[in-house]
Each structure stands twice: as C-alpha cells, then as structure tokens.
Amino acid sequence: MRKPFLIVLALVALTSMGCDGGSPSVEEKPLATRPDKADPDDWCAEHALPESMCTKCHPELVERYKAAGDFCAGHGLPESVCPLCHPLDPPQADEPSEGAENAVDAPFQKGTVIKLKQLEHAQVAGIEVTEASVTPVGLGVRAPARVEFDRNAVADVRAPVTGLVREVLVDLGATVEAGAPLFVLASAQVGDLQAGIRSAREELQAAKSNQGRQERLAKDGIASERKVELARQEAQAAEARLQSLQSSLRLAGAGASGSSGRFTVRSPIAGQVVRRPAVVGTSADSSTSLATIADPSTMWAIVDVAERDSAAVALGQPVTLRVESGGMEFQGKVTWISPEVDARTRSVSVRAEIANPDGKLRANQFAAAEIGISAKSSGVVVPADAIQRLDQHSIVFVEKSAGTYEPRVVDVGLRSGDLVQIRSGLSAGVPVVSTGAFLLKTELKRDAIGAGCCEVEE
C-alpha cells in the first residue's frame, strides 16, 4: 500500500535536487484533509484511513499534522481521520466483474496471487493447467450403486408346516412357472390333518344319513321334530369340522387324499431358481428357506446419492449403470427416492429399475450410476480436480502467467463424469489449474504450513 506515495516522493526529491520547474517540495505540499467519503484508490486497509494521510506508513507527515493541530497523540494518527476517534467508512468493494472472485465474503483479498519461487516447482509439484471449455454435456449426478433383484418379483419358498424334505423336483437355475411343484415333504401334522379329514367325512356321511332317517320318521309321525332338529345340527357340525380341516390342509399346501402325511410345495411365482439350499432330508419349518425364486428380467439398482446432490434427483430421471466387469452399460429410470438421509454415510438411497433381458446384470454387483439431471446443453466446464473448497467457497486457480496463479471464487453446478459445471465466475478459454490445485490452496490458509515453494501476494 506504500508504492503510490513513494513514487510521488521520489519525483518531488528529483525536482528539489536540481530541476527548476517550480514544483513544490515535500514541505511545501499541502496536507490532505478529511474527505467526504473514502476513495478506493487512496485507502490504507492496514490502518483504516486514507493512504495520503496515513502517518504510520508515512511518518514524515507526523510533524506537519502536529503543527496543523490535527494529530491524535494517543493513536499516532491524524485526528480528523483517526479510525478509533473519528473513523471513516471504508470504501465499498467494486462490483464483481467476472463472477464471485470480488465478493465481499471471499476467503481472500481481492488481487491475491500465488507465485512460485522457481518455475521448476510447477513441474516438480505436478501442476497442470487446462483451459475452461464450453462442452455440450448432459448434467448428471454420479454415485456408487449396488444391484439387487426386483423385490416385487422375488419369492422366498418355505414350508408352511414342519416337515422333512423327501423329494426335490427342481434344480438350481431352473426356470419355473407359477404353481410348478418344487419339493415333496412329509409331515406328521399333515398326516394328522389327512386322517382327520377322512374321519370327518365319515362322520358327515353318518350325520347326513341320520338326518334323512329322522326326517322320514317324522313324516310318518314316528319321530318328533326335536329329533329331526338335533340330527340336522349334528350334520351341520360335521360339515363345519370337515371344512376346517380341509382349509388347514390347503394352507399347508397338501392334498386331502392319502394318509402318508406327504404334501407338495409349489412355486408362488414364475421365475428362476436362484437359490436352493434344501436337499433331501432337510428338516423344514416356517423359518427355513427351501428356495428363492426371482425374475431377473428387471433388476433394481440402489444408488447412494450424496446429500448435497439429492435435491436435484427426481422420479423418472434416466439412469445409466456401468458395471466394471466387462465394461457393460445398462439403462433405467428412477422409481423411488428415500425420504431420509443415512445418518452414517450422509447419503440418500435412490432406486432405479434396470431392464435386464439378457440376464447379464447380476444381484450383488457393484456399479457406478449416473442420474441424468438435465438434457445435453452447452456450458462452461472444468475438470473436477480443479475445484477446491476453502471456507465454504468453491475456488479455482487461474494461471495469470508462468508460475503465477490467481484464486477465484466460482459458483459450481452439477457434475457430468469428470467435468464440473461452472455457473458463474469463469469464462471459457481461461486457463485453470487442473492438477495440483490442492497445493496452491494450502498457501491461502493462514494457519497452514504450505509447501514452502510459493509466495502469496495481496
């Protein structure tokens, strides 16, 4: 902040040493008086008063201000502009001309540059520069994903009653239709039900026969109406018991005929046998999984979207799923967005349905998903590594000349692959540091050690 005034003094000194142009000497130059408002071009930010009146930066003015009666002895500054006694409002910051780098809340002063002490340091530190470009890209959110079966097309086959697997009718990987037989089980409980049904049928037959006989006797005047009513009630009770046993047997998946206690477990849906832990001799009950049937023609991709990007995700957006094995790509769309943020990972689960007609996509695979946020359009983009975070700001480093870099605050949009959209703060064609930007960022932090190869000038 001293250079402008020193230049004036140098010119004055030259004049007094031999030029006869009549220019006033330092002693003859009138003292500056308190201005109505601060001039941005004449402001000492270090001491908060006009540069031309700063006696801290120009101690040769002290005696003159004392002689003029405009001096604050307690603070060593001119009384009229003493920042503690008679503060002057600092000049307003210039309006941003190229984006946010001139913002009042920027994490560094306007005009800050970082210079490498030696140009060779750029190569040693691996600093590379890339020009910001205008590229037609479809902006999207990238996030890791895991593949699962469509849970609306998955069935876990279990035995409804305790039993023992006697026959396995389907092989692992087989394609089955809904209702296809899978296993034959033997169960003592089913055997009791089957025996009970036979007994209930015999009781029902006897009750109906007795009801008919009593009705005939009553018709001939031999039996009373009371006996007819009792016979009718017995027949109804026997029929209700039979229906109850048949219902229990149906729930068990067993037929009413036979007495061996065997019953068949069938597939509830059409699909492929993807798991079949049951073998002959397996003891099964309602907690034992005999097989899993799934339809792999449609799969689910569960995408873990970062919390900061989740607001841009919406139902129906296109999803591209890339699987590392074989470099395959699959297309789908968003069908569900979790209403909560994972407390541990700070991510939001997003479900996408992926068409899988060839069955190449498999459950439990890991993949990279990209959710399309907007259609392809042209915009200023830079490599993702060029963006650095500093005090809640996104910044890039613009190469002003070889070994000299200017930090600039930018407004960052969404990602598309390895590119990041810049909404404002940067124009196309401007060279920015794409590799090694983190090294330069450490020089901006006052409490950071830095690399020791740079100088920060404000």
Backbone torsions as a table, in degrees:
resi	resn	phi	psi	omega
1	MET	NA	-1.2	-176.7
2	ARG	-96.0	-14.3	-169.7
3	LYS	-60.0	-46.4	-177.5
4	PRO	-58.7	-42.8	-177.8
5	PHE	-70.7	-37.7	178.9
6	LEU	-63.1	-36.1	177.9
7	ILE	-63.5	-41.7	177.9
8	VAL	-61.2	-43.9	179.9
9	LEU	-63.1	-39.0	180.0
10	ALA	-64.0	-41.9	178.9
11	LEU	-65.3	-39.9	178.6
12	VAL	-63.7	-41.1	-179.5
13	ALA	-63.2	-42.3	179.3
14	LEU	-62.3	-39.0	-179.4
15	THR	-64.8	-43.2	-176.6
16	SER	-72.6	-15.5	-176.5
17	MET	-92.1	5.9	174.8
18	GLY	159.8	-5.8	179.3
19	CYS	-91.1	140.9	-175.7
20	ASP	-105.6	29.2	-177.2
21	GLY	-76.0	-5.1	177.7
22	GLY	83.1	10.8	178.8
23	SER	-67.7	143.2	-177.7
24	PRO	-70.8	150.0	174.4
25	SER	-80.5	178.7	-179.6
26	VAL	-60.0	-40.9	-178.1
27	GLU	-66.2	-31.0	-175.9
28	GLU	-83.7	-16.4	-176.9
29	LYS	-69.0	129.1	-177.9
30	PRO	-66.4	147.8	177.6
31	LEU	-72.2	145.1	175.4
32	ALA	-72.9	144.5	177.5
33	THR	-107.5	165.1	-177.1
34	ARG	-60.7	122.3	179.3
35	PRO	-77.9	164.9	176.9
36	ASP	-68.1	-37.8	176.9
37	LYS	-146.8	159.6	-176.0
38	ALA	-70.2	140.2	177.3
39	ASP	-99.1	121.4	-178.9
40	PRO	-57.7	-28.8	-179.5
41	ASP	-82.7	-9.0	-179.9
42	ASP	-133.5	66.4	-175.8
43	TRP	-141.0	127.4	176.5
44	CYS	-96.6	99.1	-177.3
45	ALA	-65.6	-25.3	-177.3
46	GLU	-69.2	-38.0	-176.4
47	HIS	-114.6	2.1	171.9
48	ALA	61.8	49.9	174.0
49	LEU	-158.3	168.6	-179.4
50	PRO	-58.4	141.1	-179.2
51	GLU	-59.1	-41.3	-177.0
52	SER	-69.3	-12.3	-179.8
53	MET	-112.8	1.6	-175.1
54	CYS	-77.3	108.5	178.8
55	THR	-80.5	-12.3	174.8
56	LYS	-74.0	-41.4	179.2
57	CYS	-81.5	-28.5	-177.6
58	HIS	-128.5	75.9	-176.6
59	PRO	-61.0	-17.3	179.6
60	GLU	-66.4	-13.1	179.5
61	LEU	-87.9	-8.0	-173.5
62	VAL	-59.7	-51.1	-175.7
63	GLU	-63.1	-36.0	-179.0
64	ARG	-67.7	-40.1	178.4
65	TYR	-70.8	-32.0	175.0
66	LYS	-64.9	-42.7	-179.3
67	ALA	-65.9	-30.9	-179.9
68	ALA	-83.4	-3.1	-179.4
69	GLY	73.5	21.3	180.0
70	ASP	-121.8	68.5	-178.8
71	PHE	-147.5	131.0	177.3
72	CYS	-95.6	101.7	-176.7
73	ALA	-65.4	-29.1	-178.7
74	GLY	-67.9	-29.9	-177.3
75	HIS	-118.0	-5.0	175.2
76	GLY	70.4	31.7	-177.9
77	LEU	-137.6	161.2	176.3
78	PRO	-56.8	134.5	-176.3
79	GLU	-60.8	-38.6	-173.9
80	SER	-67.4	-22.8	-178.6
81	VAL	-126.3	18.5	-179.8
82	CYS	-60.2	121.5	-175.8
83	PRO	-64.1	-15.6	179.0
84	LEU	-100.0	-33.6	-178.9
85	CYS	-92.1	-46.0	-178.2
86	HIS	-137.0	70.2	-174.7
87	PRO	-64.4	147.4	176.2
88	LEU	-109.1	134.1	179.7
89	ASP	-60.3	131.1	179.6
90	PRO	-65.8	156.9	178.9
91	PRO	-64.1	147.6	177.7
92	GLN	-71.9	145.7	178.3
93	ALA	-67.4	147.8	177.7
94	ASP	-63.4	150.5	175.0
95	GLU	-65.5	139.2	179.7
96	PRO	-59.5	129.6	-179.0
97	SER	-101.0	-26.5	-176.3
98	GLU	-129.0	13.0	-178.9
99	GLY	135.7	-144.6	-171.7
100	ALA	-95.2	4.9	-175.4
101	GLU	-69.1	-19.5	-179.7
102	ASN	-98.8	7.8	-177.1
103	ALA	-61.2	146.9	-177.8
104	VAL	-62.4	-34.8	-176.0
105	ASP	-91.6	17.6	178.7
106	ALA	-63.2	147.5	-176.9
107	PRO	-77.5	11.8	177.8
108	PHE	-154.6	160.9	-177.8
109	GLN	-74.7	153.0	177.2
110	LYS	-62.4	136.0	179.5
111	GLY	89.4	1.4	178.9
112	THR	-64.2	133.6	175.4
113	VAL	-134.2	154.4	176.7
114	ILE	-116.4	124.5	-178.9
115	LYS	-115.4	134.3	173.2
116	LEU	-76.2	136.4	179.4
117	LYS	-62.6	-35.2	177.3
118	GLN	-136.2	141.1	-178.3
119	LEU	-63.4	-26.6	-179.5
120	GLU	-64.8	-21.2	-178.4
121	HIS	-64.9	-28.1	179.3
122	ALA	-62.7	-41.9	179.4
123	GLN	-72.1	-40.2	-179.9
124	VAL	-63.8	-41.0	-179.0
125	ALA	-79.5	-6.0	179.2
126	GLY	73.5	29.3	-179.8
127	ILE	-77.1	124.9	177.6
128	GLU	-124.6	148.4	-175.3
129	VAL	-120.4	136.7	177.8
130	THR	-132.7	140.5	178.3
131	GLU	-78.1	137.0	172.3
132	ALA	-62.8	136.0	-174.0
133	SER	-127.3	161.5	174.0
134	VAL	-102.2	112.9	-173.1
135	THR	-128.6	132.6	174.3
136	PRO	-74.6	105.4	-178.4
137	VAL	-131.9	152.2	171.9
138	GLY	-93.3	112.2	-175.3
139	LEU	-67.4	140.1	-177.9
140	GLY	-155.2	170.2	177.6
141	VAL	-108.0	125.7	178.3
142	ARG	-102.9	139.7	-178.2
143	ALA	-160.6	157.0	176.2
144	PRO	-72.6	154.8	-178.3
145	ALA	-144.5	159.0	174.4
146	ARG	-130.0	145.0	-174.4
147	VAL	-96.6	136.8	176.8
148	GLU	-134.5	161.8	171.1
149	PHE	-67.6	151.5	172.3
150	ASP	-64.7	110.9	-174.1
151	ARG	-68.8	-13.9	174.2
152	ASN	-81.4	-5.9	-179.6
153	ALA	-129.9	37.6	178.9
154	VAL	-127.3	137.6	177.9
155	ALA	-130.4	130.2	175.2
156	ASP	-98.9	110.5	-174.5
157	VAL	-84.3	124.6	179.8
158	ARG	-136.1	160.7	177.7
159	ALA	-82.2	127.7	-179.4
160	PRO	-69.6	-25.1	177.1
161	VAL	-133.6	160.6	-179.5
162	THR	-64.4	133.2	-179.8
163	GLY	-163.1	-177.1	-179.0
164	LEU	-123.9	128.6	-178.9
165	VAL	-68.8	120.6	179.1
166	ARG	-103.4	-32.5	-179.6
167	GLU	-141.4	141.5	173.4
168	VAL	-111.3	117.5	-172.4
169	LEU	-101.7	-0.9	-176.5
170	VAL	-139.6	144.9	-179.2
171	ASP	-98.8	159.0	177.3
172	LEU	-63.6	131.0	-179.2
173	GLY	91.3	-5.3	-179.2
174	ALA	-72.4	148.6	175.5
175	THR	-95.8	128.0	-175.0
176	VAL	-126.1	158.2	174.6
177	GLU	-97.8	163.3	176.5
178	ALA	-62.5	130.9	-179.0
179	GLY	90.1	-1.2	179.7
180	ALA	-68.6	139.5	178.9
181	PRO	-69.5	136.3	-178.3
182	LEU	-115.0	-48.3	-176.3
183	PHE	-139.9	151.8	170.4
184	VAL	-113.8	122.7	-178.8
185	LEU	-116.4	152.7	173.7
186	ALA	-113.0	130.1	-176.1
187	SER	-138.8	132.4	176.4
188	ALA	-65.7	-34.5	179.3
189	GLN	-65.0	-41.4	178.3
190	VAL	-67.9	-37.4	177.2
191	GLY	-60.7	-40.5	177.4
192	ASP	-64.8	-39.4	178.8
193	LEU	-65.3	-42.5	179.8
194	GLN	-63.5	-42.2	178.0
195	ALA	-65.8	-39.5	178.2
196	GLY	-63.6	-34.7	178.5
197	ILE	-67.1	-42.2	177.7
198	ARG	-61.2	-43.7	179.3
199	SER	-65.4	-39.2	-179.7
200	ALA	-67.8	-35.3	177.6
201	ARG	-64.8	-42.1	178.9
202	GLU	-65.3	-40.8	178.0
203	GLU	-64.6	-40.2	179.4
204	LEU	-65.5	-40.0	178.9
205	GLN	-63.8	-42.7	179.5
206	ALA	-66.7	-38.9	-179.4
207	ALA	-66.8	-38.8	179.1
208	LYS	-69.7	-36.3	177.4
209	SER	-64.6	-43.3	178.6
210	ASN	-65.2	-37.4	178.4
211	GLN	-63.7	-41.7	178.6
212	GLY	-65.2	-40.5	-179.6
213	ARG	-65.1	-44.1	179.7
214	GLN	-64.5	-36.0	178.1
215	GLU	-65.7	-37.7	178.3
216	ARG	-67.9	-42.6	179.3
217	LEU	-63.9	-39.4	178.6
218	ALA	-65.4	-32.4	179.9
219	LYS	-67.8	-34.1	179.3
220	ASP	-86.7	-0.3	178.2
221	GLY	82.2	14.6	-178.6
222	ILE	-91.8	-44.1	-178.8
223	ALA	-100.3	151.7	179.9
224	SER	-85.2	163.2	177.3
225	GLU	-65.2	-27.8	178.3
226	ARG	-62.5	-43.2	178.4
227	LYS	-66.5	-35.2	177.8
228	VAL	-64.4	-42.4	-179.2
229	GLU	-65.9	-41.8	178.4
230	LEU	-62.7	-40.6	178.9
231	ALA	-64.9	-37.8	178.9
232	ARG	-66.5	-40.3	179.0
233	GLN	-66.1	-39.0	177.7
234	GLU	-63.8	-39.4	179.0
235	ALA	-66.4	-40.9	178.7
236	GLN	-65.2	-39.7	178.7
237	ALA	-65.2	-41.8	178.5
238	ALA	-64.3	-37.4	179.4
239	GLU	-69.7	-38.1	178.5
240	ALA	-66.0	-39.4	178.0
241	ARG	-64.4	-41.7	179.0
242	LEU	-62.4	-44.0	179.7
243	GLN	-64.4	-37.0	178.0
244	SER	-64.3	-44.0	179.0
245	LEU	-65.9	-40.3	178.8
246	GLN	-64.4	-38.9	178.0
247	SER	-64.6	-41.6	177.9
248	SER	-63.9	-37.0	-180.0
249	LEU	-70.6	-36.8	177.5
250	ARG	-65.7	-39.2	177.1
251	LEU	-63.3	-30.2	177.6
252	ALA	-79.4	-8.3	-179.9
253	GLY	77.7	18.5	-177.4
254	ALA	-109.4	155.7	176.1
255	GLY	-81.3	158.7	-177.9
256	ALA	-78.7	-21.5	-177.5
257	SER	-84.8	161.4	177.6
258	GLY	90.4	167.8	-179.8
259	SER	-136.8	9.7	-176.8
260	SER	-83.2	-10.4	-177.3
261	GLY	78.1	12.6	-179.1
262	ARG	-87.4	146.1	174.5
263	PHE	-149.5	160.7	-175.4
264	THR	-108.9	132.1	174.7
265	VAL	-95.4	127.1	-174.6
266	ARG	-114.4	160.7	-179.7
267	SER	-75.4	128.5	-179.8
268	PRO	-78.1	-19.9	-179.0
269	ILE	-138.1	168.1	172.9
270	ALA	-88.5	140.2	179.8
271	GLY	167.5	-156.0	-177.4
272	GLN	-115.7	141.5	177.0
273	VAL	-77.2	102.8	-176.1
274	VAL	-94.7	-21.0	174.3
275	ARG	-144.3	141.5	178.4
276	ARG	-149.9	78.6	-179.1
277	PRO	-72.0	-20.2	-176.1
278	ALA	-73.2	140.2	173.4
279	VAL	-133.9	170.2	178.7
280	VAL	-60.3	129.5	-179.2
281	GLY	99.6	-6.0	179.3
282	THR	-68.3	129.8	174.7
283	SER	-85.6	122.5	-172.0
284	ALA	-125.5	147.6	170.2
285	ASP	-143.5	-165.6	-175.5
286	SER	-68.3	-12.4	179.2
287	SER	-99.0	0.8	-176.8
288	THR	-103.4	124.3	177.1
289	SER	-84.2	119.9	179.3
290	LEU	-87.9	-38.1	-178.5
291	ALA	-164.0	160.9	174.5
292	THR	-123.3	125.8	178.3
293	ILE	-108.6	130.6	-179.7
294	ALA	-140.4	150.3	174.7
295	ASP	-102.4	104.9	-174.9
296	PRO	-83.9	6.5	-178.7
297	SER	-67.9	-22.8	174.2
298	THR	-132.3	129.3	-179.3
299	MET	-117.6	163.7	175.2
300	TRP	-107.1	139.6	169.7
301	ALA	-113.4	117.7	178.0
302	ILE	-94.9	108.8	-174.2
303	VAL	-100.4	129.5	179.2
304	ASP	-95.7	92.3	-176.5
305	VAL	-85.4	133.0	178.3
306	ALA	-59.8	144.8	-176.5
307	GLU	-55.7	-37.6	-176.5
308	ARG	-67.6	-22.9	-178.5
309	ASP	-100.8	-8.0	-171.0
310	SER	-66.5	-28.1	-177.6
311	ALA	-65.4	-22.8	-177.8
312	ALA	-86.5	-9.2	-177.0
313	VAL	-86.7	137.6	-179.1
314	ALA	-141.3	158.4	178.7
315	LEU	-61.8	141.1	176.9
316	GLY	88.8	-7.9	179.7
317	GLN	-68.7	145.7	-178.9
318	PRO	-71.0	147.8	179.9
319	VAL	-129.4	130.8	173.3
320	THR	-109.3	123.9	-177.4
321	LEU	-110.7	125.1	-179.8
322	ARG	-115.6	124.0	-179.8
323	VAL	-104.8	132.1	-176.2
324	GLU	-61.3	-42.5	-178.3
325	SER	-68.1	112.4	178.6
326	GLY	83.8	-5.4	179.4
327	GLY	61.7	32.8	-177.0
328	MET	-81.2	150.9	176.4
329	GLU	-123.2	142.6	179.3
330	PHE	-132.7	149.8	-177.7
331	GLN	-112.8	147.0	177.8
332	GLY	-163.5	-162.0	179.0
333	LYS	-149.8	157.3	-179.0
334	VAL	-73.6	127.0	179.6
335	THR	-118.9	-10.0	-179.1
336	TRP	-160.7	140.8	177.1
337	ILE	-128.8	125.8	-178.3
338	SER	-63.3	139.1	178.1
339	PRO	-82.8	5.1	-178.7
340	GLU	-132.7	158.3	177.3
341	VAL	-101.2	132.0	178.3
342	ASP	-62.7	122.6	-175.6
343	ALA	-66.8	-23.9	-177.0
344	ARG	-89.7	-45.5	-175.0
345	THR	-98.4	-9.2	-176.5
346	ARG	53.6	45.1	178.1
347	SER	-130.2	162.5	180.0
348	VAL	-115.4	128.5	179.4
349	SER	-77.8	129.5	178.5
350	VAL	-125.4	130.5	-179.3
351	ARG	-102.4	134.3	176.3
352	ALA	-125.3	136.8	174.9
353	GLU	-90.8	126.3	-175.1
354	ILE	-117.0	125.3	176.0
355	ALA	-69.4	134.2	-176.9
356	ASN	-138.1	59.7	-174.1
357	PRO	-64.9	-29.9	-178.5
358	ASP	-91.0	-4.6	178.4
359	GLY	71.3	19.7	-178.5
360	LYS	-79.8	-21.7	177.4
361	LEU	-86.7	130.8	-174.1
362	ARG	-121.0	148.5	179.2
363	ALA	-63.4	146.9	178.1
364	ASN	74.4	8.5	172.1
365	GLN	-74.9	150.4	172.2
366	PHE	-100.0	145.0	-176.1
367	ALA	-149.7	169.5	173.8
368	ALA	-109.0	126.3	-177.7
369	ALA	-111.5	145.0	173.4
370	GLU	-128.0	118.7	-179.9
371	ILE	-95.1	119.8	-178.8
372	GLY	-71.9	120.0	-178.5
373	ILE	-93.1	-37.1	-180.0
374	SER	-147.2	161.5	178.8
375	ALA	-69.5	165.8	-179.0
376	LYS	-63.3	132.8	176.8
377	SER	-153.5	162.3	-178.6
378	SER	-85.2	140.7	178.9
379	GLY	-164.7	161.8	178.6
380	VAL	-75.1	127.4	-179.1
381	VAL	-133.5	153.4	174.5
382	VAL	-135.5	160.9	175.2
383	PRO	-60.5	146.6	-177.7
384	ALA	-59.9	-32.9	-178.8
385	ASP	-70.3	-13.0	178.8
386	ALA	-76.0	-20.7	-177.3
387	ILE	-85.7	127.0	175.9
388	GLN	-123.6	150.7	178.4
389	ARG	-104.2	131.0	179.5
390	LEU	-144.1	114.2	178.4
391	ASP	51.1	51.2	177.5
392	GLN	68.2	13.7	177.3
393	HIS	-114.0	150.4	170.5
394	SER	-97.5	127.6	-177.5
395	ILE	-130.0	155.3	170.3
396	VAL	-127.8	164.3	178.4
397	PHE	-114.7	115.6	-178.6
398	VAL	-91.1	130.8	177.9
399	GLU	-79.7	111.6	178.5
400	LYS	-83.4	-36.7	175.4
401	SER	-160.8	177.6	-177.7
402	ALA	-59.6	118.9	178.4
403	GLY	81.0	4.1	179.3
404	THR	-122.7	127.6	-173.5
405	TYR	-133.0	137.2	179.9
406	GLU	-109.6	123.3	175.4
407	PRO	-73.5	142.7	-177.8
408	ARG	-142.3	129.2	177.0
409	VAL	-77.5	133.5	-179.1
410	VAL	-129.8	158.2	175.4
411	ASP	-99.2	113.6	-172.4
412	VAL	-92.0	136.8	175.3
413	GLY	-96.7	-141.4	-177.6
414	LEU	-96.3	164.0	-179.8
415	ARG	-90.0	151.9	170.2
416	SER	-138.6	97.0	-175.0
417	GLY	68.0	-124.9	179.5
418	ASP	-95.4	10.7	-179.3
419	LEU	-109.8	150.3	179.7
420	VAL	-124.6	133.1	178.5
421	GLN	-75.6	137.1	175.3
422	ILE	-111.3	112.4	-178.3
423	ARG	-76.0	-39.5	179.9
424	SER	-157.5	161.4	178.5
425	GLY	103.0	-8.0	-176.1
426	LEU	-153.1	140.8	178.8
427	SER	-109.7	159.1	177.4
428	ALA	-64.1	142.9	178.9
429	GLY	91.5	-10.1	179.9
430	VAL	-78.2	128.3	-179.6
431	PRO	-75.8	127.4	178.7
432	VAL	-125.5	152.9	178.2
433	VAL	-73.7	117.1	-178.8
434	SER	-98.2	-25.6	177.2
435	THR	-131.4	130.1	-178.9
436	GLY	95.4	8.8	-179.5
437	ALA	-65.7	-28.9	-179.6
438	PHE	-63.5	-37.2	178.2
439	LEU	-60.3	-43.1	179.6
440	LEU	-68.0	-33.9	179.8
441	LYS	-63.0	-36.1	-178.9
442	THR	-62.4	-25.7	179.9
443	GLU	-74.3	-20.2	-179.5
444	LEU	-81.9	-22.5	-177.7
445	LYS	-84.1	119.1	-174.6
446	ARG	-64.7	-29.3	-178.4
447	ASP	-92.8	6.9	-179.7
448	ALA	-95.8	152.1	180.0
449	ILE	-72.3	-38.3	-178.2
450	GLY	78.6	178.1	-176.9
451	ALA	-89.5	-16.4	-179.8
452	GLY	81.7	2.4	-177.9
453	CYS	-108.2	4.6	-174.2
454	CYS	-127.0	160.8	172.7
455	GLU	-127.2	134.2	179.9
456	VAL	-102.6	124.8	177.6
457	GLU	-116.8	133.9	178.2
458	GLU	-115.0	NA	NA
